[in-house]
Amino acid sequence: MKETSKTRTVLQNVRLSYAHIWEPAEDLNGNLKYSVSLIIPKDDKANLARIKKA
């Protein structure tokens, strides 16, 4: 059984790309999933550190 992580991270000043957060999108296998891609500037060390810590 897959164990889910309960880590919560708050990021600031990021942009969303391909956001499927209100309605799930179908993947190649036909499964419906919520997803988002984050665009984070390379020089934003604070957000990158939060992600690595999580």
mmCIF entry with sequence, helices, sheets and N, C-alpha, C, O atoms, coordinates in Angstrom:
data_MODEL
# 
_entry.id   MODEL 
# 
_entity.id                         1 
_entity.type                       polymer 
_entity.pdbx_number_of_molecules   1 
# 
_entity_poly.entity_id                      1 
_entity_poly.type                           'polypeptide(L)' 
_entity_poly.nstd_linkage                   no 
_entity_poly.nstd_monomer                   no 
_entity_poly.pdbx_seq_one_letter_code       MKETSKTRTVLQNVRLSYAHIWEPAEDLNGNLKYSVSLIIPKDDKANLARIKKA 
_entity_poly.pdbx_seq_one_letter_code_can   MKETSKTRTVLQNVRLSYAHIWEPAEDLNGNLKYSVSLIIPKDDKANLARIKKA 
_entity_poly.pdbx_strand_id                 A 
# 
loop_
_entity_poly_seq.entity_id 
_entity_poly_seq.num 
_entity_poly_seq.mon_id 
_entity_poly_seq.hetero 
1 1  MET n 
1 2  LYS n 
1 3  GLU n 
1 4  THR n 
1 5  SER n 
1 6  LYS n 
1 7  THR n 
1 8  ARG n 
1 9  THR n 
1 10 VAL n 
1 11 LEU n 
1 12 GLN n 
1 13 ASN n 
1 14 VAL n 
1 15 ARG n 
1 16 LEU n 
1 17 SER n 
1 18 TYR n 
1 19 ALA n 
1 20 HIS n 
1 21 ILE n 
1 22 TRP n 
1 23 GLU n 
1 24 PRO n 
1 25 ALA n 
1 26 GLU n 
1 27 ASP n 
1 28 LEU n 
1 29 ASN n 
1 30 GLY n 
1 31 ASN n 
1 32 LEU n 
1 33 LYS n 
1 34 TYR n 
1 35 SER n 
1 36 VAL n 
1 37 SER n 
1 38 LEU n 
1 39 ILE n 
1 40 ILE n 
1 41 PRO n 
1 42 LYS n 
1 43 ASP n 
1 44 ASP n 
1 45 LYS n 
1 46 ALA n 
1 47 ASN n 
1 48 LEU n 
1 49 ALA n 
1 50 ARG n 
1 51 ILE n 
1 52 LYS n 
1 53 LYS n 
1 54 ALA n 
# 
_struct_asym.id          A 
_struct_asym.entity_id   1 
# 
_struct_conf.conf_type_id            HELX_P 
_struct_conf.id                      HELX_P1 
_struct_conf.pdbx_PDB_helix_id       AA1 
_struct_conf.beg_label_comp_id       LYS 
_struct_conf.beg_label_asym_id       A 
_struct_conf.beg_label_seq_id        45 
_struct_conf.pdbx_beg_PDB_ins_code   ? 
_struct_conf.end_label_comp_id       LYS 
_struct_conf.end_label_asym_id       A 
_struct_conf.end_label_seq_id        53 
_struct_conf.pdbx_end_PDB_ins_code   ? 
_struct_conf.beg_auth_comp_id        LYS 
_struct_conf.beg_auth_asym_id        A 
_struct_conf.beg_auth_seq_id         45 
_struct_conf.end_auth_comp_id        LYS 
_struct_conf.end_auth_asym_id        A 
_struct_conf.end_auth_seq_id         53 
_struct_conf.pdbx_PDB_helix_class    1 
_struct_conf.details                 ? 
_struct_conf.pdbx_PDB_helix_length   9 
# 
_struct_conf_type.id          HELX_P 
_struct_conf_type.criteria    ? 
_struct_conf_type.reference   ? 
# 
_struct_sheet.id               AA1 
_struct_sheet.type             ? 
_struct_sheet.number_strands   2 
_struct_sheet.details          ? 
# 
_struct_sheet_order.sheet_id     AA1 
_struct_sheet_order.range_id_1   1 
_struct_sheet_order.range_id_2   2 
_struct_sheet_order.offset       ? 
_struct_sheet_order.sense        anti-parallel 
# 
loop_
_struct_sheet_range.sheet_id 
_struct_sheet_range.id 
_struct_sheet_range.beg_label_comp_id 
_struct_sheet_range.beg_label_asym_id 
_struct_sheet_range.beg_label_seq_id 
_struct_sheet_range.pdbx_beg_PDB_ins_code 
_struct_sheet_range.end_label_comp_id 
_struct_sheet_range.end_label_asym_id 
_struct_sheet_range.end_label_seq_id 
_struct_sheet_range.pdbx_end_PDB_ins_code 
_struct_sheet_range.beg_auth_comp_id 
_struct_sheet_range.beg_auth_asym_id 
_struct_sheet_range.beg_auth_seq_id 
_struct_sheet_range.end_auth_comp_id 
_struct_sheet_range.end_auth_asym_id 
_struct_sheet_range.end_auth_seq_id 
AA1 1 ARG A 15 ? GLU A 26 ? ARG A 15 GLU A 26 
AA1 2 LEU A 32 ? ILE A 39 ? LEU A 32 ILE A 39 
# 
loop_
_atom_site.group_PDB 
_atom_site.id 
_atom_site.type_symbol 
_atom_site.label_atom_id 
_atom_site.label_alt_id 
_atom_site.label_comp_id 
_atom_site.label_asym_id 
_atom_site.label_entity_id 
_atom_site.label_seq_id 
_atom_site.pdbx_PDB_ins_code 
_atom_site.Cartn_x 
_atom_site.Cartn_y 
_atom_site.Cartn_z 
_atom_site.occupancy 
_atom_site.B_iso_or_equiv 
_atom_site.pdbx_formal_charge 
_atom_site.auth_seq_id 
_atom_site.auth_comp_id 
_atom_site.auth_asym_id 
_atom_site.auth_atom_id 
_atom_site.pdbx_PDB_model_num 
ATOM 1   N N  . MET A 1 1  ? 0.831   -1.173 0.000   1.00 0.00 ? 1  MET A N  1 
ATOM 2   C CA . MET A 1 1  ? 0.000   0.000  0.000   1.00 0.00 ? 1  MET A CA 1 
ATOM 3   C C  . MET A 1 1  ? 0.879   1.241  0.000   1.00 0.00 ? 1  MET A C  1 
ATOM 4   O O  . MET A 1 1  ? 1.856   1.313  0.746   1.00 0.00 ? 1  MET A O  1 
ATOM 5   N N  . LYS A 1 2  ? 0.540   2.207  -0.825  1.00 0.00 ? 2  LYS A N  1 
ATOM 6   C CA . LYS A 1 2  ? 1.325   3.428  -0.941  1.00 0.00 ? 2  LYS A CA 1 
ATOM 7   C C  . LYS A 1 2  ? 1.053   4.344  0.246   1.00 0.00 ? 2  LYS A C  1 
ATOM 8   O O  . LYS A 1 2  ? -0.100  4.599  0.594   1.00 0.00 ? 2  LYS A O  1 
ATOM 9   N N  . GLU A 1 3  ? 2.116   4.831  0.860   1.00 0.00 ? 3  GLU A N  1 
ATOM 10  C CA . GLU A 1 3  ? 1.988   5.748  1.990   1.00 0.00 ? 3  GLU A CA 1 
ATOM 11  C C  . GLU A 1 3  ? 2.055   7.176  1.486   1.00 0.00 ? 3  GLU A C  1 
ATOM 12  O O  . GLU A 1 3  ? 2.948   7.514  0.708   1.00 0.00 ? 3  GLU A O  1 
ATOM 13  N N  . THR A 1 4  ? 1.129   8.020  1.913   1.00 0.00 ? 4  THR A N  1 
ATOM 14  C CA . THR A 1 4  ? 1.116   9.403  1.461   1.00 0.00 ? 4  THR A CA 1 
ATOM 15  C C  . THR A 1 4  ? 1.893   10.283 2.424   1.00 0.00 ? 4  THR A C  1 
ATOM 16  O O  . THR A 1 4  ? 1.920   10.039 3.630   1.00 0.00 ? 4  THR A O  1 
ATOM 17  N N  . SER A 1 5  ? 2.518   11.299 1.875   1.00 0.00 ? 5  SER A N  1 
ATOM 18  C CA . SER A 1 5  ? 3.295   12.241 2.668   1.00 0.00 ? 5  SER A CA 1 
ATOM 19  C C  . SER A 1 5  ? 2.383   13.354 3.163   1.00 0.00 ? 5  SER A C  1 
ATOM 20  O O  . SER A 1 5  ? 1.491   13.792 2.438   1.00 0.00 ? 5  SER A O  1 
ATOM 21  N N  . LYS A 1 6  ? 2.595   13.806 4.367   1.00 0.00 ? 6  LYS A N  1 
ATOM 22  C CA . LYS A 1 6  ? 1.784   14.879 4.928   1.00 0.00 ? 6  LYS A CA 1 
ATOM 23  C C  . LYS A 1 6  ? 2.596   16.155 5.066   1.00 0.00 ? 6  LYS A C  1 
ATOM 24  O O  . LYS A 1 6  ? 2.329   16.977 5.943   1.00 0.00 ? 6  LYS A O  1 
ATOM 25  N N  . THR A 1 7  ? 3.582   16.319 4.205   1.00 0.00 ? 7  THR A N  1 
ATOM 26  C CA . THR A 1 7  ? 4.403   17.517 4.211   1.00 0.00 ? 7  THR A CA 1 
ATOM 27  C C  . THR A 1 7  ? 3.643   18.644 3.542   1.00 0.00 ? 7  THR A C  1 
ATOM 28  O O  . THR A 1 7  ? 3.030   18.459 2.491   1.00 0.00 ? 7  THR A O  1 
ATOM 29  N N  . ARG A 1 8  ? 3.691   19.810 4.160   1.00 0.00 ? 8  ARG A N  1 
ATOM 30  C CA . ARG A 1 8  ? 3.033   20.979 3.599   1.00 0.00 ? 8  ARG A CA 1 
ATOM 31  C C  . ARG A 1 8  ? 4.070   22.077 3.451   1.00 0.00 ? 8  ARG A C  1 
ATOM 32  O O  . ARG A 1 8  ? 4.769   22.408 4.409   1.00 0.00 ? 8  ARG A O  1 
ATOM 33  N N  . THR A 1 9  ? 4.172   22.636 2.271   1.00 0.00 ? 9  THR A N  1 
ATOM 34  C CA . THR A 1 9  ? 5.147   23.670 1.981   1.00 0.00 ? 9  THR A CA 1 
ATOM 35  C C  . THR A 1 9  ? 4.432   24.846 1.333   1.00 0.00 ? 9  THR A C  1 
ATOM 36  O O  . THR A 1 9  ? 3.654   24.666 0.397   1.00 0.00 ? 9  THR A O  1 
ATOM 37  N N  . VAL A 1 10 ? 4.695   26.044 1.828   1.00 0.00 ? 10 VAL A N  1 
ATOM 38  C CA . VAL A 1 10 ? 4.115   27.257 1.270   1.00 0.00 ? 10 VAL A CA 1 
ATOM 39  C C  . VAL A 1 10 ? 5.194   27.955 0.454   1.00 0.00 ? 10 VAL A C  1 
ATOM 40  O O  . VAL A 1 10 ? 6.263   28.288 0.966   1.00 0.00 ? 10 VAL A O  1 
ATOM 41  N N  . LEU A 1 11 ? 4.899   28.169 -0.815  1.00 0.00 ? 11 LEU A N  1 
ATOM 42  C CA . LEU A 1 11 ? 5.849   28.828 -1.714  1.00 0.00 ? 11 LEU A CA 1 
ATOM 43  C C  . LEU A 1 11 ? 5.328   30.215 -2.062  1.00 0.00 ? 11 LEU A C  1 
ATOM 44  O O  . LEU A 1 11 ? 4.120   30.435 -2.145  1.00 0.00 ? 11 LEU A O  1 
ATOM 45  N N  . GLN A 1 12 ? 6.246   31.137 -2.263  1.00 0.00 ? 12 GLN A N  1 
ATOM 46  C CA . GLN A 1 12 ? 5.865   32.507 -2.613  1.00 0.00 ? 12 GLN A CA 1 
ATOM 47  C C  . GLN A 1 12 ? 6.463   32.873 -3.963  1.00 0.00 ? 12 GLN A C  1 
ATOM 48  O O  . GLN A 1 12 ? 7.542   32.405 -4.327  1.00 0.00 ? 12 GLN A O  1 
ATOM 49  N N  . ASN A 1 13 ? 5.752   33.712 -4.695  1.00 0.00 ? 13 ASN A N  1 
ATOM 50  C CA . ASN A 1 13 ? 6.223   34.261 -5.965  1.00 0.00 ? 13 ASN A CA 1 
ATOM 51  C C  . ASN A 1 13 ? 6.580   33.177 -6.978  1.00 0.00 ? 13 ASN A C  1 
ATOM 52  O O  . ASN A 1 13 ? 7.675   33.179 -7.541  1.00 0.00 ? 13 ASN A O  1 
ATOM 53  N N  . VAL A 1 14 ? 5.655   32.257 -7.204  1.00 0.00 ? 14 VAL A N  1 
ATOM 54  C CA . VAL A 1 14 ? 5.823   31.239 -8.241  1.00 0.00 ? 14 VAL A CA 1 
ATOM 55  C C  . VAL A 1 14 ? 4.675   31.395 -9.241  1.00 0.00 ? 14 VAL A C  1 
ATOM 56  O O  . VAL A 1 14 ? 3.637   31.977 -8.927  1.00 0.00 ? 14 VAL A O  1 
ATOM 57  N N  . ARG A 1 15 ? 4.878   30.875 -10.428 1.00 0.00 ? 15 ARG A N  1 
ATOM 58  C CA . ARG A 1 15 ? 3.828   30.886 -11.445 1.00 0.00 ? 15 ARG A CA 1 
ATOM 59  C C  . ARG A 1 15 ? 3.383   29.457 -11.707 1.00 0.00 ? 15 ARG A C  1 
ATOM 60  O O  . ARG A 1 15 ? 4.176   28.519 -11.618 1.00 0.00 ? 15 ARG A O  1 
ATOM 61  N N  . LEU A 1 16 ? 2.115   29.305 -12.028 1.00 0.00 ? 16 LEU A N  1 
ATOM 62  C CA . LEU A 1 16 ? 1.568   27.987 -12.338 1.00 0.00 ? 16 LEU A CA 1 
ATOM 63  C C  . LEU A 1 16 ? 1.499   27.806 -13.846 1.00 0.00 ? 16 LEU A C  1 
ATOM 64  O O  . LEU A 1 16 ? 1.178   28.735 -14.587 1.00 0.00 ? 16 LEU A O  1 
ATOM 65  N N  . SER A 1 17 ? 1.802   26.603 -14.277 1.00 0.00 ? 17 SER A N  1 
ATOM 66  C CA . SER A 1 17 ? 1.705   26.256 -15.685 1.00 0.00 ? 17 SER A CA 1 
ATOM 67  C C  . SER A 1 17 ? 0.988   24.913 -15.775 1.00 0.00 ? 17 SER A C  1 
ATOM 68  O O  . SER A 1 17 ? 1.192   24.041 -14.930 1.00 0.00 ? 17 SER A O  1 
ATOM 69  N N  . TYR A 1 18 ? 0.170   24.749 -16.770 1.00 0.00 ? 18 TYR A N  1 
ATOM 70  C CA . TYR A 1 18 ? -0.617  23.520 -16.943 1.00 0.00 ? 18 TYR A CA 1 
ATOM 71  C C  . TYR A 1 18 ? -1.394  23.194 -15.660 1.00 0.00 ? 18 TYR A C  1 
ATOM 72  O O  . TYR A 1 18 ? -1.354  22.065 -15.172 1.00 0.00 ? 18 TYR A O  1 
ATOM 73  N N  . ALA A 1 19 ? -2.085  24.176 -15.134 1.00 0.00 ? 19 ALA A N  1 
ATOM 74  C CA . ALA A 1 19 ? -2.797  24.013 -13.864 1.00 0.00 ? 19 ALA A CA 1 
ATOM 75  C C  . ALA A 1 19 ? -4.115  23.268 -14.058 1.00 0.00 ? 19 ALA A C  1 
ATOM 76  O O  . ALA A 1 19 ? -5.010  23.732 -14.765 1.00 0.00 ? 19 ALA A O  1 
ATOM 77  N N  . HIS A 1 20 ? -4.213  22.123 -13.427 1.00 0.00 ? 20 HIS A N  1 
ATOM 78  C CA . HIS A 1 20 ? -5.453  21.341 -13.367 1.00 0.00 ? 20 HIS A CA 1 
ATOM 79  C C  . HIS A 1 20 ? -5.803  21.220 -11.895 1.00 0.00 ? 20 HIS A C  1 
ATOM 80  O O  . HIS A 1 20 ? -5.674  20.153 -11.295 1.00 0.00 ? 20 HIS A O  1 
ATOM 81  N N  . ILE A 1 21 ? -6.251  22.343 -11.317 1.00 0.00 ? 21 ILE A N  1 
ATOM 82  C CA . ILE A 1 21 ? -6.495  22.364 -9.874  1.00 0.00 ? 21 ILE A CA 1 
ATOM 83  C C  . ILE A 1 21 ? -7.977  22.443 -9.519  1.00 0.00 ? 21 ILE A C  1 
ATOM 84  O O  . ILE A 1 21 ? -8.347  22.173 -8.376  1.00 0.00 ? 21 ILE A O  1 
ATOM 85  N N  . TRP A 1 22 ? -8.832  22.809 -10.473 1.00 0.00 ? 22 TRP A N  1 
ATOM 86  C CA . TRP A 1 22 ? -10.260 22.842 -10.193 1.00 0.00 ? 22 TRP A CA 1 
ATOM 87  C C  . TRP A 1 22 ? -10.972 21.633 -10.777 1.00 0.00 ? 22 TRP A C  1 
ATOM 88  O O  . TRP A 1 22 ? -11.979 21.173 -10.238 1.00 0.00 ? 22 TRP A O  1 
ATOM 89  N N  . GLU A 1 23 ? -10.452 21.128 -11.866 1.00 0.00 ? 23 GLU A N  1 
ATOM 90  C CA . GLU A 1 23 ? -11.003 19.925 -12.490 1.00 0.00 ? 23 GLU A CA 1 
ATOM 91  C C  . GLU A 1 23 ? -9.855  18.991 -12.831 1.00 0.00 ? 23 GLU A C  1 
ATOM 92  O O  . GLU A 1 23 ? -8.828  19.450 -13.331 1.00 0.00 ? 23 GLU A O  1 
ATOM 93  N N  . PRO A 1 24 ? -9.996  17.704 -12.578 1.00 0.00 ? 24 PRO A N  1 
ATOM 94  C CA . PRO A 1 24 ? -8.907  16.776 -12.904 1.00 0.00 ? 24 PRO A CA 1 
ATOM 95  C C  . PRO A 1 24 ? -8.761  16.600 -14.418 1.00 0.00 ? 24 PRO A C  1 
ATOM 96  O O  . PRO A 1 24 ? -9.726  16.708 -15.174 1.00 0.00 ? 24 PRO A O  1 
ATOM 97  N N  . ALA A 1 25 ? -7.541  16.330 -14.826 1.00 0.00 ? 25 ALA A N  1 
ATOM 98  C CA . ALA A 1 25 ? -7.253  16.062 -16.239 1.00 0.00 ? 25 ALA A CA 1 
ATOM 99  C C  . ALA A 1 25 ? -6.963  14.578 -16.399 1.00 0.00 ? 25 ALA A C  1 
ATOM 100 O O  . ALA A 1 25 ? -6.485  13.921 -15.475 1.00 0.00 ? 25 ALA A O  1 
ATOM 101 N N  . GLU A 1 26 ? -7.258  14.067 -17.576 1.00 0.00 ? 26 GLU A N  1 
ATOM 102 C CA . GLU A 1 26 ? -7.042  12.646 -17.847 1.00 0.00 ? 26 GLU A CA 1 
ATOM 103 C C  . GLU A 1 26 ? -5.608  12.430 -18.323 1.00 0.00 ? 26 GLU A C  1 
ATOM 104 O O  . GLU A 1 26 ? -5.135  13.120 -19.226 1.00 0.00 ? 26 GLU A O  1 
ATOM 105 N N  . ASP A 1 27 ? -4.918  11.463 -17.705 1.00 0.00 ? 27 ASP A N  1 
ATOM 106 C CA . ASP A 1 27 ? -3.562  11.137 -18.147 1.00 0.00 ? 27 ASP A CA 1 
ATOM 107 C C  . ASP A 1 27 ? -3.624  10.113 -19.282 1.00 0.00 ? 27 ASP A C  1 
ATOM 108 O O  . ASP A 1 27 ? -4.713  9.760  -19.736 1.00 0.00 ? 27 ASP A O  1 
ATOM 109 N N  . LEU A 1 28 ? -2.478  9.639  -19.738 1.00 0.00 ? 28 LEU A N  1 
ATOM 110 C CA . LEU A 1 28 ? -2.434  8.714  -20.871 1.00 0.00 ? 28 LEU A CA 1 
ATOM 111 C C  . LEU A 1 28 ? -3.088  7.364  -20.586 1.00 0.00 ? 28 LEU A C  1 
ATOM 112 O O  . LEU A 1 28 ? -3.492  6.659  -21.511 1.00 0.00 ? 28 LEU A O  1 
ATOM 113 N N  . ASN A 1 29 ? -3.191  7.003  -19.296 1.00 0.00 ? 29 ASN A N  1 
ATOM 114 C CA . ASN A 1 29 ? -3.817  5.739  -18.916 1.00 0.00 ? 29 ASN A CA 1 
ATOM 115 C C  . ASN A 1 29 ? -5.310  5.875  -18.646 1.00 0.00 ? 29 ASN A C  1 
ATOM 116 O O  . ASN A 1 29 ? -5.968  4.888  -18.317 1.00 0.00 ? 29 ASN A O  1 
ATOM 117 N N  . GLY A 1 30 ? -5.846  7.067  -18.779 1.00 0.00 ? 30 GLY A N  1 
ATOM 118 C CA . GLY A 1 30 ? -7.268  7.281  -18.551 1.00 0.00 ? 30 GLY A CA 1 
ATOM 119 C C  . GLY A 1 30 ? -7.624  7.632  -17.119 1.00 0.00 ? 30 GLY A C  1 
ATOM 120 O O  . GLY A 1 30 ? -8.805  7.757  -16.794 1.00 0.00 ? 30 GLY A O  1 
ATOM 121 N N  . ASN A 1 31 ? -6.627  7.794  -16.250 1.00 0.00 ? 31 ASN A N  1 
ATOM 122 C CA . ASN A 1 31 ? -6.881  8.153  -14.857 1.00 0.00 ? 31 ASN A CA 1 
ATOM 123 C C  . ASN A 1 31 ? -7.063  9.668  -14.733 1.00 0.00 ? 31 ASN A C  1 
ATOM 124 O O  . ASN A 1 31 ? -6.355  10.440 -15.378 1.00 0.00 ? 31 ASN A O  1 
ATOM 125 N N  . LEU A 1 32 ? -8.007  10.078 -13.908 1.00 0.00 ? 32 LEU A N  1 
ATOM 126 C CA . LEU A 1 32 ? -8.216  11.503 -13.659 1.00 0.00 ? 32 LEU A CA 1 
ATOM 127 C C  . LEU A 1 32 ? -7.342  11.942 -12.496 1.00 0.00 ? 32 LEU A C  1 
ATOM 128 O O  . LEU A 1 32 ? -7.374  11.332 -11.428 1.00 0.00 ? 32 LEU A O  1 
ATOM 129 N N  . LYS A 1 33 ? -6.558  13.003 -12.699 1.00 0.00 ? 33 LYS A N  1 
ATOM 130 C CA . LYS A 1 33 ? -5.649  13.478 -11.662 1.00 0.00 ? 33 LYS A CA 1 
ATOM 131 C C  . LYS A 1 33 ? -5.599  14.990 -11.651 1.00 0.00 ? 33 LYS A C  1 
ATOM 132 O O  . LYS A 1 33 ? -5.691  15.637 -12.694 1.00 0.00 ? 33 LYS A O  1 
ATOM 133 N N  . TYR A 1 34 ? -5.450  15.555 -10.446 1.00 0.00 ? 34 TYR A N  1 
ATOM 134 C CA . TYR A 1 34 ? -5.190  16.974 -10.290 1.00 0.00 ? 34 TYR A CA 1 
ATOM 135 C C  . TYR A 1 34 ? -3.681  17.167 -10.369 1.00 0.00 ? 34 TYR A C  1 
ATOM 136 O O  . TYR A 1 34 ? -2.926  16.375 -9.804  1.00 0.00 ? 34 TYR A O  1 
ATOM 137 N N  . SER A 1 35 ? -3.238  18.204 -11.058 1.00 0.00 ? 35 SER A N  1 
ATOM 138 C CA . SER A 1 35 ? -1.806  18.427 -11.185 1.00 0.00 ? 35 SER A CA 1 
ATOM 139 C C  . SER A 1 35 ? -1.520  19.883 -11.520 1.00 0.00 ? 35 SER A C  1 
ATOM 140 O O  . SER A 1 35 ? -2.406  20.634 -11.931 1.00 0.00 ? 35 SER A O  1 
ATOM 141 N N  . VAL A 1 36 ? -0.258  20.262 -11.334 1.00 0.00 ? 36 VAL A N  1 
ATOM 142 C CA . VAL A 1 36 ? 0.202   21.601 -11.671 1.00 0.00 ? 36 VAL A CA 1 
ATOM 143 C C  . VAL A 1 36 ? 1.715   21.557 -11.854 1.00 0.00 ? 36 VAL A C  1 
ATOM 144 O O  . VAL A 1 36 ? 2.404   20.770 -11.205 1.00 0.00 ? 36 VAL A O  1 
ATOM 145 N N  . SER A 1 37 ? 2.219   22.393 -12.727 1.00 0.00 ? 37 SER A N  1 
ATOM 146 C CA . SER A 1 37 ? 3.661   22.571 -12.874 1.00 0.00 ? 37 SER A CA 1 
ATOM 147 C C  . SER A 1 37 ? 3.994   23.962 -12.341 1.00 0.00 ? 37 SER A C  1 
ATOM 148 O O  . SER A 1 37 ? 3.297   24.932 -12.636 1.00 0.00 ? 37 SER A O  1 
ATOM 149 N N  . LEU A 1 38 ? 5.054   24.047 -11.562 1.00 0.00 ? 38 LEU A N  1 
ATOM 150 C CA . LEU A 1 38 ? 5.467   25.322 -10.985 1.00 0.00 ? 38 LEU A CA 1 
ATOM 151 C C  . LEU A 1 38 ? 6.633   25.894 -11.758 1.00 0.00 ? 38 LEU A C  1 
ATOM 152 O O  . LEU A 1 38 ? 7.552   25.167 -12.136 1.00 0.00 ? 38 LEU A O  1 
ATOM 153 N N  . ILE A 1 39 ? 6.599   27.195 -11.996 1.00 0.00 ? 39 ILE A N  1 
ATOM 154 C CA . ILE A 1 39 ? 7.719   27.897 -12.614 1.00 0.00 ? 39 ILE A CA 1 
ATOM 155 C C  . ILE A 1 39 ? 8.351   28.740 -11.513 1.00 0.00 ? 39 ILE A C  1 
ATOM 156 O O  . ILE A 1 39 ? 7.747   29.685 -11.006 1.00 0.00 ? 39 ILE A O  1 
ATOM 157 N N  . ILE A 1 40 ? 9.583   28.376 -11.156 1.00 0.00 ? 40 ILE A N  1 
ATOM 158 C CA . ILE A 1 40 ? 10.305  29.042 -10.069 1.00 0.00 ? 40 ILE A CA 1 
ATOM 159 C C  . ILE A 1 40 ? 11.591  29.619 -10.649 1.00 0.00 ? 40 ILE A C  1 
ATOM 160 O O  . ILE A 1 40 ? 12.332  28.901 -11.320 1.00 0.00 ? 40 ILE A O  1 
ATOM 161 N N  . PRO A 1 41 ? 11.872  30.897 -10.409 1.00 0.00 ? 41 PRO A N  1 
ATOM 162 C CA . PRO A 1 41 ? 13.127  31.467 -10.899 1.00 0.00 ? 41 PRO A CA 1 
ATOM 163 C C  . PRO A 1 41 ? 14.335  30.741 -10.305 1.00 0.00 ? 41 PRO A C  1 
ATOM 164 O O  . PRO A 1 41 ? 14.313  30.346 -9.139  1.00 0.00 ? 41 PRO A O  1 
ATOM 165 N N  . LYS A 1 42 ? 15.381  30.565 -11.102 1.00 0.00 ? 42 LYS A N  1 
ATOM 166 C CA . LYS A 1 42 ? 16.570  29.851 -10.643 1.00 0.00 ? 42 LYS A CA 1 
ATOM 167 C C  . LYS A 1 42 ? 17.265  30.549 -9.479  1.00 0.00 ? 42 LYS A C  1 
ATOM 168 O O  . LYS A 1 42 ? 17.897  29.895 -8.650  1.00 0.00 ? 42 LYS A O  1 
ATOM 169 N N  . ASP A 1 43 ? 17.152  31.865 -9.414  1.00 0.00 ? 43 ASP A N  1 
ATOM 170 C CA . ASP A 1 43 ? 17.842  32.605 -8.353  1.00 0.00 ? 43 ASP A CA 1 
ATOM 171 C C  . ASP A 1 43 ? 17.019  32.704 -7.067  1.00 0.00 ? 43 ASP A C  1 
ATOM 172 O O  . ASP A 1 43 ? 17.451  33.359 -6.119  1.00 0.00 ? 43 ASP A O  1 
ATOM 173 N N  . ASP A 1 44 ? 15.849  32.071 -7.012  1.00 0.00 ? 44 ASP A N  1 
ATOM 174 C CA . ASP A 1 44 ? 15.003  32.083 -5.814  1.00 0.00 ? 44 ASP A CA 1 
ATOM 175 C C  . ASP A 1 44 ? 15.439  30.959 -4.870  1.00 0.00 ? 44 ASP A C  1 
ATOM 176 O O  . ASP A 1 44 ? 14.833  29.888 -4.844  1.00 0.00 ? 44 ASP A O  1 
ATOM 177 N N  . LYS A 1 45 ? 16.476  31.212 -4.112  1.00 0.00 ? 45 LYS A N  1 
ATOM 178 C CA . LYS A 1 45 ? 17.073  30.192 -3.243  1.00 0.00 ? 45 LYS A CA 1 
ATOM 179 C C  . LYS A 1 45 ? 16.151  29.783 -2.094  1.00 0.00 ? 45 LYS A C  1 
ATOM 180 O O  . LYS A 1 45 ? 16.198  28.637 -1.646  1.00 0.00 ? 45 LYS A O  1 
ATOM 181 N N  . ALA A 1 46 ? 15.322  30.698 -1.617  1.00 0.00 ? 46 ALA A N  1 
ATOM 182 C CA . ALA A 1 46 ? 14.437  30.392 -0.487  1.00 0.00 ? 46 ALA A CA 1 
ATOM 183 C C  . ALA A 1 46 ? 13.411  29.320 -0.859  1.00 0.00 ? 46 ALA A C  1 
ATOM 184 O O  . ALA A 1 46 ? 13.241  28.345 -0.128  1.00 0.00 ? 46 ALA A O  1 
ATOM 185 N N  . ASN A 1 47 ? 12.732  29.495 -1.988  1.00 0.00 ? 47 ASN A N  1 
ATOM 186 C CA . ASN A 1 47 ? 11.736  28.506 -2.411  1.00 0.00 ? 47 ASN A CA 1 
ATOM 187 C C  . ASN A 1 47 ? 12.384  27.178 -2.768  1.00 0.00 ? 47 ASN A C  1 
ATOM 188 O O  . ASN A 1 47 ? 11.840  26.119 -2.455  1.00 0.00 ? 47 ASN A O  1 
ATOM 189 N N  . LEU A 1 48 ? 13.540  27.222 -3.418  1.00 0.00 ? 48 LEU A N  1 
ATOM 190 C CA . LEU A 1 48 ? 14.228  25.972 -3.766  1.00 0.00 ? 48 LEU A CA 1 
ATOM 191 C C  . LEU A 1 48 ? 14.644  25.208 -2.512  1.00 0.00 ? 48 LEU A C  1 
ATOM 192 O O  . LEU A 1 48 ? 14.578  23.979 -2.486  1.00 0.00 ? 48 LEU A O  1 
ATOM 193 N N  . ALA A 1 49 ? 15.070  25.925 -1.477  1.00 0.00 ? 49 ALA A N  1 
ATOM 194 C CA . ALA A 1 49 ? 15.445  25.272 -0.222  1.00 0.00 ? 49 ALA A CA 1 
ATOM 195 C C  . ALA A 1 49 ? 14.230  24.630 0.440   1.00 0.00 ? 49 ALA A C  1 
ATOM 196 O O  . ALA A 1 49 ? 14.342  23.536 0.993   1.00 0.00 ? 49 ALA A O  1 
ATOM 197 N N  . ARG A 1 50 ? 13.067  25.288 0.395   1.00 0.00 ? 50 ARG A N  1 
ATOM 198 C CA . ARG A 1 50 ? 11.841  24.722 0.980   1.00 0.00 ? 50 ARG A CA 1 
ATOM 199 C C  . ARG A 1 50 ? 11.445  23.434 0.267   1.00 0.00 ? 50 ARG A C  1 
ATOM 200 O O  . ARG A 1 50 ? 11.038  22.464 0.907   1.00 0.00 ? 50 ARG A O  1 
ATOM 201 N N  . ILE A 1 51 ? 11.565  23.426 -1.054  1.00 0.00 ? 51 ILE A N  1 
ATOM 202 C CA . ILE A 1 51 ? 11.197  22.240 -1.816  1.00 0.00 ? 51 ILE A CA 1 
ATOM 203 C C  . ILE A 1 51 ? 12.151  21.080 -1.494  1.00 0.00 ? 51 ILE A C  1 
ATOM 204 O O  . ILE A 1 51 ? 11.704  19.952 -1.288  1.00 0.00 ? 51 ILE A O  1 
ATOM 205 N N  . LYS A 1 52 ? 13.432  21.348 -1.449  1.00 0.00 ? 52 LYS A N  1 
ATOM 206 C CA . LYS A 1 52 ? 14.403  20.300 -1.145  1.00 0.00 ? 52 LYS A CA 1 
ATOM 207 C C  . LYS A 1 52 ? 14.209  19.751 0.269   1.00 0.00 ? 52 LYS A C  1 
ATOM 208 O O  . LYS A 1 52 ? 14.390  18.556 0.499   1.00 0.00 ? 52 LYS A O  1 
ATOM 209 N N  . LYS A 1 53 ? 13.843  20.616 1.213   1.00 0.00 ? 53 LYS A N  1 
ATOM 210 C CA . LYS A 1 53 ? 13.622  20.186 2.595   1.00 0.00 ? 53 LYS A CA 1 
ATOM 211 C C  . LYS A 1 53 ? 12.393  19.267 2.679   1.00 0.00 ? 53 LYS A C  1 
ATOM 212 O O  . LYS A 1 53 ? 12.388  18.296 3.435   1.00 0.00 ? 53 LYS A O  1 
ATOM 213 N N  . ALA A 1 54 ? 11.369  19.581 1.908   1.00 0.00 ? 54 ALA A N  1 
ATOM 214 C CA . ALA A 1 54 ? 10.130  18.785 1.918   1.00 0.00 ? 54 ALA A CA 1 
ATOM 215 C C  . ALA A 1 54 ? 10.393  17.434 1.307   1.00 0.00 ? 54 ALA A C  1 
ATOM 216 O O  . ALA A 1 54 ? 9.484   16.608 1.218   1.00 0.00 ? 54 ALA A O  1 
# 
